[in-house]
Amino acid sequence: MIEARSFVVAIAVTVTIHFSSSIAATKQEPAPPGSPPPLTEVERNVGIPGVQFSDVIEAKGKPIVANGAIGPDDTLLTIPYAYRYTAIVTEDVKGFSFTVGGVQAPAGSPGYYAGSFVVSGGYIGFGQTPPMDMWCFLPRVVGGKRENICLLRNSPKRAAIAPTRMNPYLWDHFSPMTGTFDYVNTPIFKRQAVELPIKPILEYRFLNWKNDTAQLRLYAMGSPVSQISLPKNANGDYRLRTVGGDFLLKKDSAEPNSARIIAGESEPPMNSGFIRVKLTIDADSHASNCEVLESDAPKQLQEKTCEILRERKENSRSVLPRLSRRSDFGSQPTNG
């Protein structure tokens, strides 16, 4: 995973893929009327650079920090949060696959943006697909059968149902359990401010100390999301960056298997500016070229942006396809 110092930057990326002659071009059908367009690059890049999930959620309320020594599996920190983008279904969402017939999300179901994802593994050999937005809805609020349903908008007229075994409130990455997805007809919804009938909470639990790292597990709404590995910094602390601010972990002097947590000062951004780049990728050789088309940022920041984009493409070539969050630069290292 890419690790970089935090910086604030707005990026517009144009990606050009040169396909080999053996790959036939496919013409996409237009989306049905009422289907909202995908999020823009600016909308996807909001948040706190380097802070995991800050492109999807923001703190809503004061974080609650645990006092004293915190042992394994105990809670260090809880943060109330809200989703950055919400919506409401305007037409019944009906199943497309024969295994999911009927209405899956009735009109009126409220929902939220859950992130943009890319497919790793290269179905056609060049690493990643363009980002696909995922929206989650709460059908039971308006009398639907499902408590929640998360839909990946991966084609104009259909949307894949994300695995129900995963935590629907915060997504890191996932793969279909059977190797394929069930589908619904593309959801018709309106993006608008919606008061969701839930009170989302982040929870960070301490697991253990491992070598020079602090191992934590992140929970959303009481269910696990991912494991976090914090490296020790030069001061001997372990910095946890969250949507509710930065926090420092220390080993408890009296109980070496326990931790203590305090609020820490946020790290200053490296720099700021606007960068528009063109990333060209050759499908046969995987060679990439990054060209800065427009920018008011320092040259060092321009070069760093291209370096990170190239590295992302290199790291996206995994053996098995899975869907991974298109997260911020320098996100907190995670495992699992």
N, C-alpha and C positions, 0 to 999 in steps of 0.2 A: 504494500500500500504506500502511496505517495505521502511523504511527510514534508511539510513546508512551513516556514514561519507565516504567521497570520498577516494578511494584507487585504485592503478593501479595493476592489476593482470591478468595474462593470465590463463585461466581455460580450462581444457579438462574434460568433464563430460561424464561418461558412465552410462546410466540409464538402470537398469534391472527391468522388470515388471513381477511379478508372477501372471499369470491369473488363475482364478478359472476354474475348470474342465468343467463348463457349457459354457465357451467361446471357440469357435472353432478357431484354428489358420488359418490365411489366407495367401496364398502364393501370393506375389506381382509379377505382370508381369514385365519383364524388360522394361526400357524406350526405345523409338525408337532411332536409331542411330542419332547422332548430338545433342541430348538433353544434355545440360551441367549438371554436377552433382550439388547437393545442395552446398551451402556455407559451409565451414568448421567452426568448433567452433571458431577457431582463427579469421577467417574473420568476424564472427558474433559479436565477442567481441572487435572489434577495437573501437576507439573513446576515449572520455574523461569520465572516470568512474563517474557516478552520474549525467551526463549531458544528458538530454532528447534528443533523436533523433541523438546523436552524433555517433551512430553506423551506421547511414544511410547517414548523410550529414556532411559537414565540411564548415567552414566559407571561403568565397572567396571575399576578399575585406574588407575594414574598416567599422565597425559598425557606424551607424549614431545615435547619442544620442540627444534627444530633450533637449532644454534649457528652463529654467524657470519652472513655475508651469504648470502641465499637468492635465487637468480636465477629468472627466468621458468620456470614449469612444475616447479619444485622444491618439495618438501614442507616446509611450515612446522611442521606440528603433526599428530600422530596421537593418537587417543583410543580405547582399548578401551571397548566399551559393551555393555549388555544391554537387552533389551526389557522394558518395564514389565509387560506382560500376556502370558502364554503359555497354550497350550491343547493338547489332543490330540484328534484325530478319533476318535469312538467308533463311527461307522457309515460304510461306504464312501460316498464322495461320487461320485455318478454324473452323467454329462452329461445335460443337458436338450435343448440344441440338437442338430439332426441332424448338425452338423459335429463335435461332441464327444461321441460315444457312449461308453459303457462307464465304468469306474471311473477317475476323475481323481485321487482322493486316497484310498488305502486306509485303513481303520480302523487306528489306531495312528500315523498321520502327526502329527509334532509341528508346532506353529505358533506364531505371534505376532501380536499386534495391531499393525496398520500405520497406524492413524490413522482419523479420521472425516472424511468428505468431503461437500461440497455441490455441486450442479450449478448452474453459472453459465450464464446465457443465457436463462432463463425459458421452459421448455416451455409453461407456462400463464400466463406474463406477469408474474410478480411477483418475479423475480430468483433466489431460492435455494430449494432444496428443504430439508426437514429433514435433519439430519446422518445419514449412512449409515456404519456401521462397516465397515472392511475388515480381513480376517484373511488371513494368508499361511501356507501349509503346505509342508512338505518331504516329498513323497510317496516320493522315491527311498530315503529312509532305511529304509523298510519294504517295499521291493521295487516301488514304483510306477514308472511310466514317466517322469513329470515330475520334474525337479530341484526345482522350486518352482511353486506356483500361488497367486495372490492373488485373493480372492473378496470382492466388494463386496455386502454384504447389502442390496439395494435393494428387496426384496419379501419377504413372509412365506414363500413356498414356493420361491423361486428366488434365485440369487446370480449376479451378472455376473462373468465372468472378466476381470480387469484385463489391459491390454495386455502381452504378453510381451516387447515391445521395451524396456520400461522397467526400471530397476533395482528388483528385487523386495525389496531389503533396506531401502530408505528411500524414501518417496514424498512428492513435493511436490504435483504436479498431473498430470493426464493427460486425454487424450481418446481415444475409440476410433478406430483408424485408418480403419475402414470406415464410421464414422458409427453403428455399432450394436455391441452386445456379443454374445459367445457366453455361454450360461448353463449352470449346473449346478443340480441340485436342491439346495435349501437345505442347507448343511452342518450335520451334527449333531456337535457337539464339546463337550468339557468344559473349562472354564477351570480351569487348575491350574498349579502351578509345574512347569516342564519344563526339563530340561537340554538345550538345543539342541545338535546336533552341528556347530555352527559357532562361530567366534570372531570376532564382528563388530568391525570396526575403522572408525573415522572418520578421514578424511585431508583436511587442508586444504592445497591447493597455491596458491602465489602465481602470479598471471598477469602483472600489470603495474600501473603507476600510470597513472591516467586522470583528468586534471584534478585535482580535489581528492579523489579516491577511490582506495582500494586495491582492486583486482579479484582475487578469489580464486575457486577452484572447489572445491566439496565433493565428496568421494568416499566411498562406503560399500562395503566389501568389494572395493575396487579398481575400481569402476565409478562414473562421474559421476552426481551427483544434481542439483545446481543450481549456478548462479554467484552469488557474493556480492559486493555492492558496499559497501565500508565508507567512510563519510564521515569527513573529518578533523574532530577535535574542537577545542575552544578551546586545548588545549595543543599542538596540532600532531601528536597521535598518532591512530592509527586503532584503535578498540576492537573486538575480536572476542569476542563472547559465545558460549560453548559449554556443553554439558552437563558438561564437565570444568573449567569456570571461565572467567574473563575473561583475555584476553591483549591486549597492545598491540603494534601494528606501527609501525615507524619506517622512514623512508628511510635507506638506508645512505649515510653521508657520503662514502665513497670510491668506491662504485659506485652511482650514482644510479638505475640500472634495477633494483637489488636491494632487498631488504627485510631487516629484522631483527625478531625477535619475542621478547618477554619476557612473563612472567606479570604480570598486573595485578590490582589490588584490585577485587573485585566492587562494582558500584554498589549503594548501599543501596536497599531498597524504598521507594516513595513513601509507602505506608501499608498497612494490612491491615484485613480485616474481611469480613463476610458480607453479600452483597447478593442479594436476590431481586427480580427485575423482571418486568414483563409488557410485552412488545413487541407492539403491535397494528399490522398493516399492511393497507392497503386495496389490493386487487388492481387496481382501475381507476386510481386516482390515484397509487398508490405512496406515499401519505402514511403516516407512521409516528408512533406515539405511545408513549413509554416511561414507564411508571409504576412507581415503586419501591414494592413491596408490603411488604418487610420488610428491615431492614438495621441493623447495628450499626457501620457504617463512617461516616466523616465525610461531610458533605454534599458536599464538593468531590469526593470519590471516587465518590459516587453519581452526581453529574452527569457526571463523566468516563466512567463505565461506560456510561451511556445515550448519550453522545456517540459513543463507539466503536461501540456496537451499531448506531446509526443509520447511521454512516459505512460500516460493513461492508455493510449492505443496499444503500446507494447504489452502492458500488464493485462489487457483485456483478453489476450489470446489464451484461453484455458481449454482444457481437453473436453470437459462436459459443459454443454450450454446451461447457463442459469441467468436469471435476471438480477442485475445489481443496480443499487441506487446510483443515480448520477449525482454524487454528493459534492460538497464544497471542497475547495482546495485545502489540503492539509488537514483533513478530518481526523478526529481522535482515532488512534489505532484501535481496531476491534478484532475479536476472534469469535468465530462461531455465529 
